[in-house]
Amino acid sequence: MTRDALIVAARKEFARQGYANASVDDIVRLADVTKGAFYHHFAGKEDLFLRVFENVKKELSRGAFITHAEHEPFSTDDSHALHLERFTAQTNAEVWAELRSRCRRYIELHSDASIRQIVLVDARWVLSWEDWQRVESEYGVSLLRADLRRAMQQGIIRRLPLAMLAAVIAGALNEACLLVANAANSDEALDEAMSAIEPMLDGLLVAE
């Protein structure tokens, strides 16, 4: 579809050149569509960037967090039945260890150069705060929120206001993403980030 082709092309151009340098002409040329087709689907470059940002945030969140037993597995060669079995058979200790590891994975994914340009560099100045916050809430925090809900329901962590808790943790993760992505040694910075984040997460645990 033309709209999808434009989004794919725009993602490549925004990642390669950054929002400021990527032009509508470059995007329509790469997508092999006309400018008229572009403006039929999008109000302008910023509108297209918003759709790209939504897609990237959705992929990042799915790549790091699990939602619930009905969610499709991330691995294409993994069966849904096996996923359900693995999900329901986990102990509380395994659930919590997995959530911590997924927080690390979330930061790690942002180290990719194309992700860094779109999500960490451009999105914060191109988009309005309202649009950025909406995307973050819908695609960046929703799966983390589901993981935290599961941990609360299983008595792993204390019951706290879920939406606020997820937003606060996501904020910490996003700031860590910025620091790690811009560090001279990203592996070392990732370890340092998790050395600060993991104790914060563990402070949520219900005392045994």
N, C-alpha and C positions, 0 to 999 in steps of 0.2 A: 504494500500500500504506500501511497505517496507520503502520507503523514509519518509513517514508520521510517521510511527511507530518509526523510529529512531529519528525524530525531537521531538516527544512527550516524548520519553524516555530520550533524552538528556536534555530536559527542566527540567525534574524532577531531574536528576542527577546534573546538573549545579546549580539548586536552592538549592539542599540539601547539596552538598559538595563544591560548588564553582568550577570554571573552572580548577584551578590548581590541585585539588584532584580528579576530575571526570576523569575516564579513559575510553578509547574506549572499553575495555573489559567489564566494568560495563554497559556501554550504550547498547552494542549489546546483552548482557545477558538480560537486562531488556526489550529490544525490541523483544527478541526471534528471532534474525536473526544471520547470520554468519558474521564473520569479512570481508569475501570477499564481501558480500552484502553491508556492510558499505562502503568499498572503491570503490565499483561500483558507489555509489551515491555521496560520498563526498571525497574530496582530503585529509581530515584529520580532527582532532578535531576542529581546528580553523574555518575551512570552515563550519562545522556543527554548531558551536557556532554562526556564523554570521547569519545562517538561523533561529536559535532560537531567536536571538536578533531581527531580522526583524519581526518575528511573534509577539513577545511580544510588540514591539513598535507599531505595527499596532493595537493590541488589546487595548493598553493604549490610543491611540489617538481616536479610535472609542468609547471607554468608556467614554471619556471626552467631545469630540467636535462633533458638527454636521457639515455636509458639505453643502448640498444644498437640495432643495425640492425633488430631485429624489433619494436621499440616503435612503437606507433601514433603518427602525427604529432600535434602539438598543435593544428595548424590544421585545422578541419573541412573546409575546401575544398582541402586539399592531398592529393594521392593518395599512397598508400603506396609506389608505384613511384618517384615523384619523390623522396620522402623517402629511400628506399634509395640512389638514385643520388647525391643530394646528400651523404649520409652517407659513402659509400664513396669519393667523388671528392675529399674534403677533403685538403688538404696538412696537414702537421704544424703549420705556422704558423697555418693557419686553425682547426684543432682547438683549439689553445691560446688563440687570440684569442676563440674562441667560449666556451670555458670561463670565461675572465675576464669576458666580457660577461654570462654567465649568473649569475655570482656577484653582479654589480651588479644584475641583474634580480631576483634573490632578495630583496635588501635593499629594492629599490624596491617590490616587491609588498606588503611589510609596512607600507607607508605608508598604505594604505587604512584608513580609520577602523574599519571592521567587523573587518578582519583584526587590527588592532592591539589592539582590545578583547579578542578571543577568545584570540589566540595570545600576545601580549606582556604583557597585563595579567592576565587571569583564569587562564589555564592554569597559571601558575607557583605560584599559591597554592591553587587549587581542587584540583588533582590531586596525588597522592602523587608523590614523586620517581621511584619505580619505574614508574608509569604514564606520566609525562611522558617519561622516558628511553626507554621502549619505543616510544612513538609517534615520538619524535624519530629513533630508530634505524631503525624500519621505514619511515617515510614522509618524514622530514625529511632523512635522510642517505643513503638507499639510492641515489637517482639521482645524487647527487654522487659517491658511492663508485664507481658504474659509470663515470662520466666520468673519474675519476682512474685507474681500472683500464685504461681504453682508452688514456689518455695514457702509462701505464707500459708497456703492451704494445707501443706504437708507438715506445718509446724517447724520448718527449718529456720525461718527468720521471724522476727517479731512483726506483729500486725501494725503497720503504719499506713498513713495516707498513700495509697498506691501510685496515683498519678504524680504526686509531688515527689515521691521517692524515686520513681523512674526518671523524672526530669532532672533531678539533682545528680543522679549517677550518670546519666547521659551527658550532662554538662561537664562533669569531671572527665569523662572519657573523651569528649570532643576537644577539651583543652589539652589533654594528653596527646591526642592525635596531632595537634598543631606542633607541640614541642618535639615529639618524636620525628615527625615528617621533616622538620627543619634542622634536626640535629646532625652534627658531623658524623656521628656513629649511631645509626638508628637502632641497632641491636642493643647497644649499651643503654641508650635512652629508653627503649622499651622496657628493659629490666628495671630501670630506675622508676619509670612510671608505675609499673605493677607493684613495686615495693611500697609505693604510696597508696595505690588503689586497693590492693588486697586487704590490708588491715582495716580500711574503711568499710569494705564489704563484710569482713568477718565480724565487725562490730554490730552487725544486724542479727547475728545468730542468736537463737534462743539458748539461754544458759542451760546446760545439762545438769 
